[in-house]
Amino acid sequence: MKKTFIIGVMGGGIAQPVDERNAYHLGSLIALEGWVLLNGGRNSGIMEASAKGAFENGGLTVGILPDDHDNRKSSYVSIPIITGMGSARNCINVLSSYVVVACPGGAGTLSEIALALKYGKKVILLDFNPGTGFDNYRKTGQLVFVKTPEEVIDTIKLLLF
């Protein structure tokens, strides 16, 4: 039986067009690899763009929603998980992912990066500089910085296989 890899794609609900394009392309590449895309499930920013990229390329998408309803769920999420947990759902995002990819975002994304690192997950930053607070993790190789969605895929392959 083939192992199913869940790739977490984290990022802001408000994003620049270039970051949304990168997230869309990353989602499509994840789908083409046959991996599952997991994100925060909302219909905005990096979440919407990455889910759309995966969904439109035949991928399975899982959205871990912070709300107790699905009013803001992306229509590109195949499996919505409604938690009612607010930001505490970030733990589910991180712990359910084999690898966490962080696209540009704010405090929520930074919390997901911190949680992932705390739990020993590998984190790939896609054209996102979160500042110097995580520099020690860069030195150990747990945190990797890349510029393109293709580099994300190459890095994931190195980490998983």
PyRosetta script that sets phi, psi and omega in degrees:
from pyrosetta import init, pose_from_sequence

init()
pose = pose_from_sequence("MKKTFIIGVMGGGIAQPVDERNAYHLGSLIALEGWVLLNGGRNSGIMEASAKGAFENGGLTVGILPDDHDNRKSSYVSIPIITGMGSARNCINVLSSYVVVACPGGAGTLSEIALALKYGKKVILLDFNPGTGFDNYRKTGQLVFVKTPEEVIDTIKLLLF")
pose.set_psi(1, 133.7)
pose.set_omega(1, 179.6)
pose.set_phi(2, -75.2)
pose.set_psi(2, 134.9)
pose.set_omega(2, 178.3)
pose.set_phi(3, -75.7)
pose.set_psi(3, 137.7)
pose.set_omega(3, 177.8)
pose.set_phi(4, -95.5)
pose.set_psi(4, 123.3)
pose.set_omega(4, 178.9)
pose.set_phi(5, -99.0)
pose.set_psi(5, 130.3)
pose.set_omega(5, 177.2)
pose.set_phi(6, -103.3)
pose.set_psi(6, 120.7)
pose.set_omega(6, -179.4)
pose.set_phi(7, -108.2)
pose.set_psi(7, 118.4)
pose.set_omega(7, 178.6)
pose.set_phi(8, -84.0)
pose.set_psi(8, 127.6)
pose.set_omega(8, 176.6)
pose.set_phi(9, -116.8)
pose.set_psi(9, 112.1)
pose.set_omega(9, -177.0)
pose.set_phi(10, -110.4)
pose.set_psi(10, 152.9)
pose.set_omega(10, 178.5)
pose.set_phi(11, 169.2)
pose.set_psi(11, 174.0)
pose.set_omega(11, -172.7)
pose.set_phi(12, -69.1)
pose.set_psi(12, 148.1)
pose.set_omega(12, 172.6)
pose.set_phi(13, -72.7)
pose.set_psi(13, -20.4)
pose.set_omega(13, 172.6)
pose.set_phi(14, -117.3)
pose.set_psi(14, 123.3)
pose.set_omega(14, -174.2)
pose.set_phi(15, -140.7)
pose.set_psi(15, 155.2)
pose.set_omega(15, 175.1)
pose.set_phi(16, -73.4)
pose.set_psi(16, 150.6)
pose.set_omega(16, 180.0)
pose.set_phi(17, -53.5)
pose.set_psi(17, -40.0)
pose.set_omega(17, 179.9)
pose.set_phi(18, -63.8)
pose.set_psi(18, -37.5)
pose.set_omega(18, 179.2)
pose.set_phi(19, -71.4)
pose.set_psi(19, -36.0)
pose.set_omega(19, 175.2)
pose.set_phi(20, -65.5)
pose.set_psi(20, -39.2)
pose.set_omega(20, 177.4)
pose.set_phi(21, -63.8)
pose.set_psi(21, -43.7)
pose.set_omega(21, 177.4)
pose.set_phi(22, -61.7)
pose.set_psi(22, -41.8)
pose.set_omega(22, -179.8)
pose.set_phi(23, -65.5)
pose.set_psi(23, -41.4)
pose.set_omega(23, 177.2)
pose.set_phi(24, -60.4)
pose.set_psi(24, -48.5)
pose.set_omega(24, -178.4)
pose.set_phi(25, -63.4)
pose.set_psi(25, -41.8)
pose.set_omega(25, 177.7)
pose.set_phi(26, -61.0)
pose.set_psi(26, -45.4)
pose.set_omega(26, 177.7)
pose.set_phi(27, -57.8)
pose.set_psi(27, -42.5)
pose.set_omega(27, 179.4)
pose.set_phi(28, -65.8)
pose.set_psi(28, -39.3)
pose.set_omega(28, 178.6)
pose.set_phi(29, -66.8)
pose.set_psi(29, -38.2)
pose.set_omega(29, 176.9)
pose.set_phi(30, -61.0)
pose.set_psi(30, -45.4)
pose.set_omega(30, 178.9)
pose.set_phi(31, -62.0)
pose.set_psi(31, -42.7)
pose.set_omega(31, -178.8)
pose.set_phi(32, -65.6)
pose.set_psi(32, -24.2)
pose.set_omega(32, 175.0)
pose.set_phi(33, -79.7)
pose.set_psi(33, -11.7)
pose.set_omega(33, -178.0)
pose.set_phi(34, 84.3)
pose.set_psi(34, 14.7)
pose.set_omega(34, 178.8)
pose.set_phi(35, -90.7)
pose.set_psi(35, 160.5)
pose.set_omega(35, 176.6)
pose.set_phi(36, -92.2)
pose.set_psi(36, 135.1)
pose.set_omega(36, 175.9)
pose.set_phi(37, -97.6)
pose.set_psi(37, 127.9)
pose.set_omega(37, 176.1)
pose.set_phi(38, -119.0)
pose.set_psi(38, 134.2)
pose.set_omega(38, 175.0)
pose.set_phi(39, -150.2)
pose.set_psi(39, -168.3)
pose.set_omega(39, -177.3)
pose.set_phi(40, -75.6)
pose.set_psi(40, -5.4)
pose.set_omega(40, 168.6)
pose.set_phi(41, 79.7)
pose.set_psi(41, -4.4)
pose.set_omega(41, -175.3)
pose.set_phi(42, -82.1)
pose.set_psi(42, 165.7)
pose.set_omega(42, -175.9)
pose.set_phi(43, -94.8)
pose.set_psi(43, 44.9)
pose.set_omega(43, 179.3)
pose.set_phi(44, -153.5)
pose.set_psi(44, 157.1)
pose.set_omega(44, 171.3)
pose.set_phi(45, 56.3)
pose.set_psi(45, -140.2)
pose.set_omega(45, -176.9)
pose.set_phi(46, -61.5)
pose.set_psi(46, -38.0)
pose.set_omega(46, -178.9)
pose.set_phi(47, -60.2)
pose.set_psi(47, -50.7)
pose.set_omega(47, -179.7)
pose.set_phi(48, -63.7)
pose.set_psi(48, -46.5)
pose.set_omega(48, -175.5)
pose.set_phi(49, -64.5)
pose.set_psi(49, -45.5)
pose.set_omega(49, -178.2)
pose.set_phi(50, -68.1)
pose.set_psi(50, -41.4)
pose.set_omega(50, 178.2)
pose.set_phi(51, -63.6)
pose.set_psi(51, -41.5)
pose.set_omega(51, 179.2)
pose.set_phi(52, -61.6)
pose.set_psi(52, -44.7)
pose.set_omega(52, 179.4)
pose.set_phi(53, -59.8)
pose.set_psi(53, -44.4)
pose.set_omega(53, 179.6)
pose.set_phi(54, -68.6)
pose.set_psi(54, -48.6)
pose.set_omega(54, -176.7)
pose.set_phi(55, -59.2)
pose.set_psi(55, -46.5)
pose.set_omega(55, -177.9)
pose.set_phi(56, -69.9)
pose.set_psi(56, -9.9)
pose.set_omega(56, 177.7)
pose.set_phi(57, -113.9)
pose.set_psi(57, 25.1)
pose.set_omega(57, 172.9)
pose.set_phi(58, 81.3)
pose.set_psi(58, 12.9)
pose.set_omega(58, -177.2)
pose.set_phi(59, -87.5)
pose.set_psi(59, 161.3)
pose.set_omega(59, 174.8)
pose.set_phi(60, -92.9)
pose.set_psi(60, 130.8)
pose.set_omega(60, -178.0)
pose.set_phi(61, -122.9)
pose.set_psi(61, 136.1)
pose.set_omega(61, 178.2)
pose.set_phi(62, -120.5)
pose.set_psi(62, 130.0)
pose.set_omega(62, 179.0)
pose.set_phi(63, -117.2)
pose.set_psi(63, 121.9)
pose.set_omega(63, 178.8)
pose.set_phi(64, -96.2)
pose.set_psi(64, 96.5)
pose.set_omega(64, -173.5)
pose.set_phi(65, -84.3)
pose.set_psi(65, 138.7)
pose.set_omega(65, -178.9)
pose.set_phi(66, -79.2)
pose.set_psi(66, -16.9)
pose.set_omega(66, -171.8)
pose.set_phi(67, -88.2)
pose.set_psi(67, 173.0)
pose.set_omega(67, 175.3)
pose.set_phi(68, -100.1)
pose.set_psi(68, 21.9)
pose.set_omega(68, 178.3)
pose.set_phi(69, -152.8)
pose.set_psi(69, 173.9)
pose.set_omega(69, -179.7)
pose.set_phi(70, -114.1)
pose.set_psi(70, 25.7)
pose.set_omega(70, -177.7)
pose.set_phi(71, -60.0)
pose.set_psi(71, -30.1)
pose.set_omega(71, -177.2)
pose.set_phi(72, -109.9)
pose.set_psi(72, 20.0)
pose.set_omega(72, -179.9)
pose.set_phi(73, -71.5)
pose.set_psi(73, 138.9)
pose.set_omega(73, 173.7)
pose.set_phi(74, -67.3)
pose.set_psi(74, 138.3)
pose.set_omega(74, 176.8)
pose.set_phi(75, -70.9)
pose.set_psi(75, -6.2)
pose.set_omega(75, 178.9)
pose.set_phi(76, -98.0)
pose.set_psi(76, 7.5)
pose.set_omega(76, 176.6)
pose.set_phi(77, -91.1)
pose.set_psi(77, 118.9)
pose.set_omega(77, 179.7)
pose.set_phi(78, -75.4)
pose.set_psi(78, -41.2)
pose.set_omega(78, -177.8)
pose.set_phi(79, -125.5)
pose.set_psi(79, 101.8)
pose.set_omega(79, 176.3)
pose.set_phi(80, -85.8)
pose.set_psi(80, 134.5)
pose.set_omega(80, 173.8)
pose.set_phi(81, -112.9)
pose.set_psi(81, 108.2)
pose.set_omega(81, -176.7)
pose.set_phi(82, -91.3)
pose.set_psi(82, 115.0)
pose.set_omega(82, -171.5)
pose.set_phi(83, -103.6)
pose.set_psi(83, -30.7)
pose.set_omega(83, -173.1)
pose.set_phi(84, 62.7)
pose.set_psi(84, 20.8)
pose.set_omega(84, -173.4)
pose.set_phi(85, -102.3)
pose.set_psi(85, -1.1)
pose.set_omega(85, -176.3)
pose.set_phi(86, 59.2)
pose.set_psi(86, -141.0)
pose.set_omega(86, -177.4)
pose.set_phi(87, -67.6)
pose.set_psi(87, -16.0)
pose.set_omega(87, 177.5)
pose.set_phi(88, -62.6)
pose.set_psi(88, -20.1)
pose.set_omega(88, 177.1)
pose.set_phi(89, -63.9)
pose.set_psi(89, -14.9)
pose.set_omega(89, 178.4)
pose.set_phi(90, -60.7)
pose.set_psi(90, -31.1)
pose.set_omega(90, 176.0)
pose.set_phi(91, -63.1)
pose.set_psi(91, -40.4)
pose.set_omega(91, 178.5)
pose.set_phi(92, -64.7)
pose.set_psi(92, -44.7)
pose.set_omega(92, 178.7)
pose.set_phi(93, -53.0)
pose.set_psi(93, -49.6)
pose.set_omega(93, -173.7)
pose.set_phi(94, -72.7)
pose.set_psi(94, -49.4)
pose.set_omega(94, -175.2)
pose.set_phi(95, -69.4)
pose.set_psi(95, -22.5)
pose.set_omega(95, 179.0)
pose.set_phi(96, -86.1)
pose.set_psi(96, -8.1)
pose.set_omega(96, -176.0)
pose.set_phi(97, -100.5)
pose.set_psi(97, 137.7)
pose.set_omega(97, 174.1)
pose.set_phi(98, -71.6)
pose.set_psi(98, -39.6)
pose.set_omega(98, 178.4)
pose.set_phi(99, -136.5)
pose.set_psi(99, 143.4)
pose.set_omega(99, 177.2)
pose.set_phi(100, -109.9)
pose.set_psi(100, 126.9)
pose.set_omega(100, 174.7)
pose.set_phi(101, -107.8)
pose.set_psi(101, 123.8)
pose.set_omega(101, 179.7)
pose.set_phi(102, -107.6)
pose.set_psi(102, 118.6)
pose.set_omega(102, 172.5)
pose.set_phi(103, -95.4)
pose.set_psi(103, 167.5)
pose.set_omega(103, -179.3)
pose.set_phi(104, -52.3)
pose.set_psi(104, 137.3)
pose.set_omega(104, -179.5)
pose.set_phi(105, -167.6)
pose.set_psi(105, -167.3)
pose.set_omega(105, -177.1)
pose.set_phi(106, -113.5)
pose.set_psi(106, -140.9)
pose.set_omega(106, -174.1)
pose.set_phi(107, -60.8)
pose.set_psi(107, -39.7)
pose.set_omega(107, 179.1)
pose.set_phi(108, -61.7)
pose.set_psi(108, -43.6)
pose.set_omega(108, 178.5)
pose.set_phi(109, -65.4)
pose.set_psi(109, -42.0)
pose.set_omega(109, 177.5)
pose.set_phi(110, -61.5)
pose.set_psi(110, -38.1)
pose.set_omega(110, 178.4)
pose.set_phi(111, -66.1)
pose.set_psi(111, -36.5)
pose.set_omega(111, 177.8)
pose.set_phi(112, -67.5)
pose.set_psi(112, -39.2)
pose.set_omega(112, 175.8)
pose.set_phi(113, -61.2)
pose.set_psi(113, -48.6)
pose.set_omega(113, -178.2)
pose.set_phi(114, -61.5)
pose.set_psi(114, -44.2)
pose.set_omega(114, 179.1)
pose.set_phi(115, -63.7)
pose.set_psi(115, -43.6)
pose.set_omega(115, 179.5)
pose.set_phi(116, -59.3)
pose.set_psi(116, -46.3)
pose.set_omega(116, 179.8)
pose.set_phi(117, -64.4)
pose.set_psi(117, -41.4)
pose.set_omega(117, 179.0)
pose.set_phi(118, -58.8)
pose.set_psi(118, -39.5)
pose.set_omega(118, -178.8)
pose.set_phi(119, -88.6)
pose.set_psi(119, 9.4)
pose.set_omega(119, 174.0)
pose.set_phi(120, 79.7)
pose.set_psi(120, 15.0)
pose.set_omega(120, 178.3)
pose.set_phi(121, -78.9)
pose.set_psi(121, 151.0)
pose.set_omega(121, 171.2)
pose.set_phi(122, -78.6)
pose.set_psi(122, 137.9)
pose.set_omega(122, -179.5)
pose.set_phi(123, -124.3)
pose.set_psi(123, 130.2)
pose.set_omega(123, 176.6)
pose.set_phi(124, -112.5)
pose.set_psi(124, 124.3)
pose.set_omega(124, 177.5)
pose.set_phi(125, -94.7)
pose.set_psi(125, 118.7)
pose.set_omega(125, 179.0)
pose.set_phi(126, -95.2)
pose.set_psi(126, 100.9)
pose.set_omega(126, 178.0)
pose.set_phi(127, 49.8)
pose.set_psi(127, 44.4)
pose.set_omega(127, -175.8)
pose.set_phi(128, -139.1)
pose.set_psi(128, 123.7)
pose.set_omega(128, 177.8)
pose.set_phi(129, -111.3)
pose.set_psi(129, 107.8)
pose.set_omega(129, -177.7)
pose.set_phi(130, -84.5)
pose.set_psi(130, 10.3)
pose.set_omega(130, -178.4)
pose.set_phi(131, 97.6)
pose.set_psi(131, -166.6)
pose.set_omega(131, -172.8)
pose.set_phi(132, -94.6)
pose.set_psi(132, -3.7)
pose.set_omega(132, -176.0)
pose.set_phi(133, -62.7)
pose.set_psi(133, -20.4)
pose.set_omega(133, -177.6)
pose.set_phi(134, -109.9)
pose.set_psi(134, 14.8)
pose.set_omega(134, -174.9)
pose.set_phi(135, -56.7)
pose.set_psi(135, -36.8)
pose.set_omega(135, 179.4)
pose.set_phi(136, -61.2)
pose.set_psi(136, -33.8)
pose.set_omega(136, 179.1)
pose.set_phi(137, -72.3)
pose.set_psi(137, -29.7)
pose.set_omega(137, 174.3)
pose.set_phi(138, -65.3)
pose.set_psi(138, -41.3)
pose.set_omega(138, -178.6)
pose.set_phi(139, -63.8)
pose.set_psi(139, -34.1)
pose.set_omega(139, -179.4)
pose.set_phi(140, -85.0)
pose.set_psi(140, -10.6)
pose.set_omega(140, -179.9)
pose.set_phi(141, 89.0)
pose.set_psi(141, 0.9)
pose.set_omega(141, 177.9)
pose.set_phi(142, -73.6)
pose.set_psi(142, -24.9)
pose.set_omega(142, 179.3)
pose.set_phi(143, -118.7)
pose.set_psi(143, 123.8)
pose.set_omega(143, -175.2)
pose.set_phi(144, -123.2)
pose.set_psi(144, 136.2)
pose.set_omega(144, 178.4)
pose.set_phi(145, -105.0)
pose.set_psi(145, 128.7)
pose.set_omega(145, 175.8)
pose.set_phi(146, -133.5)
pose.set_psi(146, 163.7)
pose.set_omega(146, -176.2)
pose.set_phi(147, -103.8)
pose.set_psi(147, -24.2)
pose.set_omega(147, -172.9)
pose.set_phi(148, -130.4)
pose.set_psi(148, 157.6)
pose.set_omega(148, 175.0)
pose.set_phi(149, -59.3)
pose.set_psi(149, -35.0)
pose.set_omega(149, 178.4)
pose.set_phi(150, -63.1)
pose.set_psi(150, -39.7)
pose.set_omega(150, 176.8)
pose.set_phi(151, -65.0)
pose.set_psi(151, -33.4)
pose.set_omega(151, 175.9)
pose.set_phi(152, -60.2)
pose.set_psi(152, -49.3)
pose.set_omega(152, -178.2)
pose.set_phi(153, -61.1)
pose.set_psi(153, -46.4)
pose.set_omega(153, 178.4)
pose.set_phi(154, -59.1)
pose.set_psi(154, -41.2)
pose.set_omega(154, -180.0)
pose.set_phi(155, -68.3)
pose.set_psi(155, -41.3)
pose.set_omega(155, 177.5)
pose.set_phi(156, -60.0)
pose.set_psi(156, -44.6)
pose.set_omega(156, 179.6)
pose.set_phi(157, -59.1)
pose.set_psi(157, -40.2)
pose.set_omega(157, 177.2)
pose.set_phi(158, -64.4)
pose.set_psi(158, -37.3)
pose.set_omega(158, -177.0)
pose.set_phi(159, -77.0)
pose.set_psi(159, -34.2)
pose.set_omega(159, -174.0)
pose.set_phi(160, -92.8)
pose.set_psi(160, -25.9)
pose.set_omega(160, -172.7)
pose.set_phi(161, -117.7)
pose.dump_pdb("model.pdb")
